[in-house]
Amino acid sequence: MNSNAESDSANLFAGQVFASWPICDQFISTWGKSQGFGVIKDKVTREEENIRRRIYICEHGRKYMSRSTKDMSSKKMSCPWHVNTSCPNMNNPDSAVFINKIVDEHNHDLNIEAVAFREDKRFSNDIMNDIQFLTQHCKMGATAQRKYLEGKYPSHTFYSKDIYVGIKRFRSTAKSLLNDATKMSDWLDRQKESNPRWIVARGWDDDNTLTHLMWMTPEQVEIGFNSAIALSTMLRTKRIDMGWRCLFLWDSIETCKISFLHRVCL
């Protein structure tokens, strides 16, 4: 039985045996890269928490159905290459993983150099953590982040396109921010239904979009707080990461006035 991914590293064949699913995953992925293509996990069959069957396919497998009328190329081109594996429950006391079938055919060119280039520019977990921090806490754009990352990781080659993808992963969108504001608004409505002494006020624009949300707790009303917190949603600006924040000052419980209004990065 093969106990690690280095065993028979030059070969992938039906009847091959691996000690576990992680070792099988690593071996097939590494073998595919050595041949010039990427491998992805496809269908899986489980019994409770145990994986019993899994199919590995080429990264160009499956078929992309575009709704666009434009003539666009796609990475998904129904490549027939696939590997069927299993971990039988019967007569398999060590829970070994077996290669049952291999269809070693491709309908596209293989490119070892392209796969190696893709692997070399892949971001490590440390780099992704830096991009997340710089995006969410420092509000830095792609150009500034690239300069920072190139200084911190001089041996890694950075491309602006890849950094843009990373930033997009961690940047809040107008839709997600609006969803958060909607959840808060619904929660405040439930509080007011259970206790009418809650004060909740909200504003809307001509398109019926929520523009600000303000509340005052019964405790604040009870002790006569002179201020309350306001939460604003995203306004429709040209940049989706810009919003408005308001501070409301109270003249009395029934009336309030806006002390100041300023635009901030969310």
C-alpha positions as CSV (number, residue, x, y, z in Angstrom):
1,M,0.0,0.0,0.0
2,N,1.2,3.5,-0.8
3,S,1.6,5.4,2.5
4,N,2.4,8.9,1.1
5,A,2.1,11.0,-2.1
6,E,5.8,10.4,-3.0
7,S,5.2,6.7,-3.8
8,D,5.1,6.0,-7.5
9,S,5.2,9.7,-8.1
10,A,5.6,9.3,-11.8
11,N,2.6,7.1,-12.3
12,L,-1.2,7.2,-11.8
13,F,-2.9,3.9,-12.6
14,A,-6.0,1.9,-11.9
15,G,-5.5,-0.3,-8.8
16,Q,-3.3,2.2,-7.1
17,V,-3.9,2.4,-3.3
18,F,-3.5,5.3,-0.8
19,A,-3.6,5.3,2.9
20,S,-6.1,8.2,3.2
21,W,-8.2,10.7,1.2
22,P,-5.8,13.6,1.9
23,I,-2.8,11.6,0.6
24,C,-4.9,10.7,-2.5
25,D,-6.0,14.3,-3.0
26,Q,-2.4,15.5,-2.8
27,F,-1.0,12.9,-5.1
28,I,-3.6,13.3,-7.9
29,S,-3.3,17.1,-7.7
30,T,0.6,17.0,-7.9
31,W,0.5,14.5,-10.6
32,G,-1.9,16.6,-12.7
33,K,0.4,19.7,-12.4
34,S,3.3,17.6,-13.5
35,Q,1.4,16.7,-16.6
36,G,0.3,20.3,-17.4
37,F,-3.2,20.6,-16.1
38,G,-5.1,21.3,-12.9
39,V,-7.3,18.7,-11.1
40,I,-10.5,19.6,-9.2
41,K,-12.7,17.4,-7.0
42,D,-16.1,16.7,-8.5
43,K,-18.9,14.4,-7.3
44,V,-18.6,12.8,-3.9
45,T,-20.6,10.0,-2.1
46,R,-20.7,9.9,1.7
47,E,-22.0,7.5,4.3
48,E,-22.6,9.8,7.3
49,E,-19.2,11.6,7.8
50,N,-17.2,9.1,5.7
51,I,-16.3,9.6,2.1
52,R,-16.9,6.5,0.1
53,R,-16.5,7.6,-3.5
54,R,-15.0,10.6,-5.2
55,I,-14.5,11.7,-8.8
56,Y,-11.6,13.9,-9.8
57,I,-11.9,15.8,-13.1
58,C,-9.7,18.1,-15.2
59,E,-10.0,21.9,-14.4
60,H,-11.4,22.2,-18.0
61,G,-14.1,19.6,-17.2
62,R,-17.8,20.3,-16.9
63,K,-19.4,22.7,-19.4
64,Y,-20.1,26.4,-19.0
65,M,-23.4,27.6,-20.3
66,S,-23.3,31.3,-20.9
67,R,-26.4,33.5,-21.2
68,S,-24.4,36.1,-23.0
69,T,-24.8,36.6,-26.8
70,K,-21.1,37.6,-27.0
71,D,-18.5,35.1,-28.4
72,M,-16.5,34.4,-25.2
73,S,-14.0,31.7,-24.5
74,S,-14.4,29.6,-21.4
75,K,-12.2,27.5,-19.2
76,K,-14.9,24.9,-18.9
77,M,-14.9,22.8,-22.1
78,S,-16.1,19.4,-21.0
79,C,-12.7,17.8,-20.9
80,P,-13.3,14.0,-20.6
81,W,-10.3,13.3,-18.2
82,H,-11.4,11.9,-14.9
83,V,-10.5,9.5,-12.1
84,N,-12.9,7.4,-10.1
85,T,-11.8,6.5,-6.6
86,S,-13.4,4.7,-3.6
87,C,-13.0,3.8,0.0
88,P,-15.1,0.7,0.4
89,N,-16.7,0.0,3.8
90,M,-16.5,-3.8,3.3
91,N,-13.2,-5.7,3.5
92,N,-11.2,-2.5,4.0
93,P,-10.2,-2.4,7.7
94,D,-7.5,0.3,7.1
95,S,-10.0,2.6,5.2
96,A,-7.6,2.6,2.2
97,V,-8.5,4.6,-0.9
98,F,-8.4,2.9,-4.3
99,I,-8.1,4.2,-7.9
100,N,-10.8,2.3,-9.7
101,K,-10.8,3.9,-13.2
102,I,-8.9,6.5,-15.1
103,V,-9.9,8.1,-18.4
104,D,-6.6,9.7,-19.5
105,E,-7.9,11.8,-22.4
106,H,-8.0,15.6,-22.8
107,N,-9.6,17.8,-25.5
108,H,-7.1,20.7,-25.0
109,D,-3.4,21.3,-24.9
110,L,-1.4,20.6,-21.7
111,N,1.0,23.3,-20.5
112,I,3.3,22.5,-17.7
113,E,4.8,26.0,-17.8
114,A,1.4,27.7,-17.5
115,V,0.5,25.5,-14.5
116,A,3.9,26.3,-12.8
117,F,3.5,30.0,-13.4
118,R,0.0,29.9,-11.9
119,E,1.4,28.1,-8.8
120,D,4.3,30.5,-8.4
121,K,2.0,33.6,-8.3
122,R,-0.6,32.0,-6.0
123,F,-0.9,34.0,-2.8
124,S,0.0,32.3,0.5
125,N,-2.2,32.4,3.6
126,D,0.1,35.1,5.0
127,I,-0.3,37.3,1.9
128,M,-4.1,36.8,1.9
129,N,-4.2,37.8,5.6
130,D,-2.3,40.9,4.8
131,I,-4.6,41.8,1.9
132,Q,-7.6,41.3,4.2
133,F,-6.2,43.6,6.9
134,L,-5.1,46.3,4.4
135,T,-8.5,46.2,2.7
136,Q,-10.8,46.1,5.7
137,H,-8.9,48.1,8.3
138,C,-6.5,50.4,6.3
139,K,-8.8,51.0,3.4
140,M,-5.9,50.7,1.0
141,G,-6.3,50.4,-2.8
142,A,-4.5,48.0,-5.1
143,T,-1.6,50.3,-6.0
144,A,-0.7,51.0,-2.3
145,Q,-1.2,47.3,-1.4
146,R,1.1,46.2,-4.2
147,K,3.9,48.5,-3.0
148,Y,3.5,47.2,0.6
149,L,3.4,43.5,-0.4
150,E,6.4,43.8,-2.8
151,G,8.3,45.3,0.1
152,K,7.3,42.7,2.6
153,Y,7.6,39.7,0.2
154,P,10.5,40.6,-2.2
155,S,10.8,37.1,-3.6
156,H,7.1,36.9,-4.7
157,T,6.0,38.5,-8.0
158,F,2.8,40.5,-7.6
159,Y,0.4,41.4,-10.4
160,S,-2.2,44.1,-9.9
161,K,-5.0,41.9,-11.4
162,D,-4.4,39.3,-8.7
163,I,-4.4,41.9,-6.0
164,Y,-7.7,43.3,-7.3
165,V,-9.2,39.9,-7.0
166,G,-8.0,39.6,-3.4
167,I,-9.4,43.0,-2.5
168,K,-12.7,42.2,-4.0
169,R,-12.9,39.1,-1.9
170,F,-12.7,41.1,1.3
171,R,-14.3,44.4,0.4
172,S,-17.9,44.8,1.5
173,T,-20.3,45.5,-1.3
174,A,-23.3,47.8,-1.4
175,K,-25.5,44.8,-1.3
176,S,-23.9,43.2,1.7
177,L,-24.0,46.5,3.6
178,L,-27.6,47.1,2.7
179,N,-28.4,43.5,4.0
180,D,-26.7,44.3,7.3
181,A,-28.7,47.6,7.6
182,T,-31.9,45.7,6.8
183,K,-31.3,43.1,9.5
184,M,-30.6,45.9,12.0
185,S,-33.8,47.7,11.0
186,D,-35.9,44.5,11.4
187,W,-34.3,43.8,14.8
188,L,-35.2,47.3,15.9
189,D,-38.8,46.9,14.8
190,R,-39.0,43.7,16.9
191,Q,-37.7,45.6,19.9
192,K,-40.2,48.3,19.5
193,E,-43.0,45.8,19.1
194,S,-42.0,44.2,22.4
195,N,-41.4,47.5,24.1
196,P,-43.2,50.6,22.6
197,R,-40.8,52.9,24.6
198,W,-38.1,52.2,22.0
199,I,-37.7,55.1,19.6
200,V,-36.8,54.2,16.0
201,A,-36.6,56.6,13.1
202,R,-35.5,56.0,9.5
203,G,-35.2,58.0,6.3
204,W,-35.8,57.1,2.6
205,D,-34.8,58.7,-0.7
206,D,-37.0,59.1,-3.7
207,D,-36.1,55.6,-4.9
208,N,-37.4,54.1,-1.6
209,T,-33.8,53.3,-0.5
210,L,-33.0,53.4,3.2
211,T,-30.6,56.4,3.8
212,H,-30.4,56.5,7.6
213,L,-31.5,54.6,10.6
214,M,-31.6,55.9,14.2
215,W,-32.7,54.4,17.4
216,M,-32.9,55.2,21.1
217,T,-33.2,52.5,23.8
218,P,-35.8,52.7,26.6
219,E,-32.9,53.1,29.0
220,Q,-31.6,56.1,27.2
221,V,-35.1,57.6,27.3
222,E,-35.4,56.7,31.0
223,I,-32.2,58.5,32.1
224,G,-32.6,61.4,29.6
225,F,-29.6,60.8,27.4
226,N,-29.1,63.9,25.2
227,S,-27.7,61.9,22.3
228,A,-28.5,58.8,20.3
229,I,-26.6,56.7,17.8
230,A,-27.4,56.7,14.1
231,L,-26.5,54.0,11.6
232,S,-26.5,55.0,7.9
233,T,-26.8,52.8,4.9
234,M,-24.9,53.1,1.7
235,L,-25.9,56.0,-0.5
236,R,-25.7,55.6,-4.3
237,T,-22.3,57.1,-4.9
238,K,-19.9,56.4,-7.7
239,R,-17.7,54.4,-5.2
240,I,-19.4,51.6,-3.5
241,D,-17.1,51.8,-0.5
242,M,-18.4,55.3,0.4
243,G,-21.3,56.1,2.7
244,W,-22.6,58.6,5.1
245,R,-22.5,58.8,8.9
246,C,-24.8,60.9,11.0
247,L,-24.8,62.1,14.6
248,F,-28.2,63.1,16.0
249,L,-28.5,65.5,19.0
250,W,-31.7,65.4,20.9
251,D,-33.5,68.6,22.0
252,S,-36.2,66.5,23.6
253,I,-37.6,63.0,23.5
254,E,-40.0,63.9,20.7
255,T,-37.7,66.0,18.4
256,C,-34.2,65.8,17.2
257,K,-31.9,67.8,15.0
258,I,-28.8,66.7,12.9
259,S,-25.6,68.1,14.5
260,F,-23.4,67.2,11.6
261,L,-23.3,65.0,8.5
262,H,-20.1,63.7,6.9
263,R,-19.1,61.2,4.3
264,V,-16.9,58.3,5.5
265,C,-15.2,55.2,4.1
266,L,-17.0,52.1,5.3
